[in-house]
């Protein structure tokens, strides 16, 4: 995965973490206004916790993939440099 694609994939979970309301009553109200479904405050609190955990897991996974890609690119370049032999100063 290219670094641009990885950074682009991180926008969704990061935006969710930033825009997620902190109080369960707000989550319940937004859900009721958006879908017409009413939920209890305890359900809204559990929903918020689940969304935070999923978002953090997505960001951690994307960071791991990006780090692995950077590491892989570094090793490939190092091998190509070894295959060419030592470089001479001009």
C-alpha positions as CSV (number, residue, x, y, z in Angstrom):
1,X,0.0,0.0,0.0
2,X,1.4,3.4,-1.0
3,X,2.0,6.0,1.7
4,X,-0.6,8.3,0.1
5,X,-3.2,5.6,0.1
6,X,-2.4,4.7,3.7
7,X,-2.7,8.3,4.8
8,X,-6.0,8.7,2.8
9,X,-7.3,5.6,4.5
10,X,-6.6,7.1,7.9
11,X,-8.8,10.1,7.4
12,X,-12.0,8.3,8.1
13,X,-11.1,6.8,11.5
14,X,-9.3,10.0,12.6
15,X,-12.3,12.2,11.6
16,X,-14.6,9.8,13.5
17,X,-12.4,10.2,16.7
18,X,-12.4,14.0,16.3
19,X,-16.1,14.4,15.6
20,X,-17.4,11.8,18.0
21,X,-19.4,13.5,20.8
22,X,-18.1,12.9,24.3
23,X,-21.4,12.5,26.1
24,X,-23.8,9.6,25.5
25,X,-26.8,11.8,25.5
26,X,-25.5,13.6,22.4
27,X,-24.9,10.3,20.6
28,X,-28.4,9.2,21.4
29,X,-29.8,12.6,20.2
30,X,-27.8,12.5,16.9
31,X,-28.9,8.9,16.3
32,X,-32.5,9.8,17.0
33,X,-32.4,12.9,14.7
34,X,-30.5,11.1,11.9
35,X,-32.4,7.8,11.8
36,X,-35.4,8.1,14.0
37,X,-34.2,5.4,16.3
38,X,-34.2,6.0,20.1
39,X,-31.6,4.3,22.2
40,X,-30.9,4.4,25.9
41,X,-28.0,6.3,27.4
42,X,-26.2,3.1,28.4
43,X,-26.5,1.7,24.9
44,X,-25.2,5.1,23.6
45,X,-22.2,4.9,26.0
46,X,-21.4,1.3,24.8
47,X,-21.8,2.4,21.2
48,X,-19.3,5.3,21.8
49,X,-16.8,3.0,23.4
50,X,-17.1,0.5,20.5
51,X,-16.6,3.3,18.0
52,X,-13.5,4.6,19.8
53,X,-12.0,1.1,20.0
54,X,-12.7,0.3,16.3
55,X,-11.3,3.7,15.2
56,X,-8.1,3.2,17.2
57,X,-7.7,-0.3,15.9
58,X,-8.0,0.9,12.3
59,X,-5.5,3.6,12.9
60,X,-3.1,1.2,14.6
61,X,-3.5,-1.3,11.7
62,X,-2.9,1.5,9.1
63,X,0.2,2.7,11.0
64,X,1.5,-0.9,11.1
65,X,0.9,-1.3,7.4
66,X,2.7,2.0,6.6
67,X,5.6,1.1,8.8
68,X,5.9,-2.3,7.2
69,X,5.8,-0.7,3.7
70,X,8.5,1.8,4.6
71,X,10.6,-1.0,6.1
72,X,10.1,-3.1,3.0
73,X,11.1,-0.3,0.7
74,X,14.2,0.4,2.7
75,X,15.3,-3.2,2.6
76,X,14.6,-3.4,-1.2
77,X,16.7,-0.3,-1.8
78,X,19.5,-1.7,0.4
79,X,19.5,-5.0,-1.5
80,X,19.7,-3.2,-4.8
81,X,22.6,-1.1,-3.6
82,X,24.4,-4.3,-2.5
83,X,23.8,-5.9,-5.9
84,X,25.5,-3.0,-7.7
85,X,28.6,-3.4,-5.6
86,X,30.5,-0.7,-3.8
87,X,30.2,2.8,-5.1
88,X,33.3,4.7,-6.0
89,X,33.8,8.4,-5.3
90,X,34.2,10.5,-8.4
